[in-house]
Amino acid sequence: MHPVIEFYLEKRNSQHHLSLQDMWNMPPKLLGDAYFFIPWLYPVIESSKWNKSIPVFTQEEQQFFNNHPDIQRKYLHSIDFILDYFCLYREGDRVFAKPELAERKVWLRNIGHESKKISRIIRSLHYCGHLGLAKNLQQLAIKLGSEKGVIQPETLAIWENILN
């Protein structure tokens, strides 16, 4: 069985010996500065350039992940968890900015690979059976990236084409 599936079924820990519950309880500073948790919480079907220790999903594994109700419930909790860090929230397949984001000048910090995390989450949502949610996050990320902050034009271009 795929390590990320076992992780979501709470039958194994990450390579850093963290459980799913441990990751959901990580402090905001660690969420912002670290990347080690991203491949475990937000799986994709293509190999990472930087982390070769997590195998990619086969088509069968992706289908299992997408069709398992308990995994999907936990996966959406992981989505809500990271959206909260980014001052966003989800209602069904829609993503919205929290009111306190209006008061901030910058949405994403220029450290901790925050824009790469957003890219990964959009791709993961798509691959994990939530295309509508992926499209809504994509649109909001482009809007917020253009209005609030230090997002590079290259990143905006990636976000514009990420679901093509």
N, C-alpha and C positions, 0 to 999 in steps of 0.2 A: 504494500500500500504506500502511496506517496507520502513523504514526510509531512507536508502541509496538511493533508487530509487527516493523518494521525494526530497532528497538532490540534486541529480544530475539533477532533473527536475527543481530545484531552487524553490521548493514549501515549503521548510523548512530549518532551520539551524541545525548545529550540536548541541550536548548537551552543547557545550561551546559557543553557540550563534554565531558561525561563519558560514558565507555563503560559497558556493563553490568559489565565487570570492575572499572572504577574505582569504581562504586557499591558493589560487593560488598566492596571494600577500604577503604571509608570508616571513619574512626575512630569509636568509640562516642560521643564527645562530639558529633560532627557528626550522627550518627543521632538523638540525643536533641534537639538544639537546632534542627535544620533540617527543612524540609518539602519542599524542591524536588525531592527524589528520589522521593517517594511516588507521584505520578502516572505516573512511568516504570516503576517496579517493580510497582505494584499497580493495574492499570487497572480502570476501571468503565465502566458504560454511560450514566451521567448526567453532565452537565456540572458542573464545579466552580464554586462561587461565586467562588473566589479565583484560580484559574489557568485562564484561558480559552485558553491557548496550546496545550493538549493536546486534540485533538478526541476526542470520545467514539466508542466502537466502534459501527459499524452491526451489524446482526444477522449479516451475512456475515463481517465481520471478527471478531466474537466467536466464531463457529463455527470460523473458521480458527485463531484463537489456541487455542481449547479442544481442537481435534483434531490439532494439530501436536505430535508427540512430543518433538521437541527443545525447542520453546518451553515445553512443559509441564514438562519436566525442569528447565529453567532457572528457570521461574516458581516451582516448588517449592523450588529452591535459594534464591531470593529470599525465600520465606516462611520457610524455616529460618533464614536470615540475620537477619531482623527478629525472629523469635521468640527467637533467642538474645539479642539486645539486651534484650528484655523479660523475660529470665530464664525463658524457656519453651522447650520442645522438642516436636518432632513425632515420632510413630511411626505411620506410615500415616495414617489419618484422625483420629487422636487427638492432643490437645494436652495437655501436662502441665507443671506448674511444676517448675523445677529445684530440687533440695534446698536450695540456698543461699537461695532465696526465702523459705523458712520462717523464716530468721533476720532477715529485713528487716521493718520495721514498715510500710513503704509500698511498694506495687507500682509505681504510676505517679507520676511527678513532676507537679507542678502547673504545669509550664512546657513549652515546646516542642511543644504540641499533642499530647501523648502519647495522651490519650484519643481525640482525633480520628483519630490514626493507627490505633488499634485498630479504630475504626468503619470506616475505609476498608479495612483489611485484611479484615475480616469480609465487607464487601460485595464486595470484589474476589474473594475465594475463591468466593463464591456465583456471581458472574457468569463466573468463569473455569473453571467446571466442577467445583468442589470443595465442593458443598453440605454434605456430611457434615463435612468439616473446618471449614467456616464455622460450622456449628451447635456443634461441639465448642469452638471458640475462643470463640464467643458465650457459651456456658455457663460456661466457665472465667473469662472476663473479668467476667461478672456476679458470680461467686463471689469472685474476688480483689478486684474493685472494692468489694464489700460488706465484705470482711474486712480488707483491707489498704490503708487509705489515705484519700485526699482526693478520691475520685470524687464528683462532684456528683450529687444525685438525678436531675437532668434527663438526665445522661449514662447513668445506669443504665437509665432509662426508654427512651432511644434504643436502647441495646444490647438490651433486652428485646424491642423491636419491629422491630429492624433487618432481619430476614429475612422479615417479613410482607408 
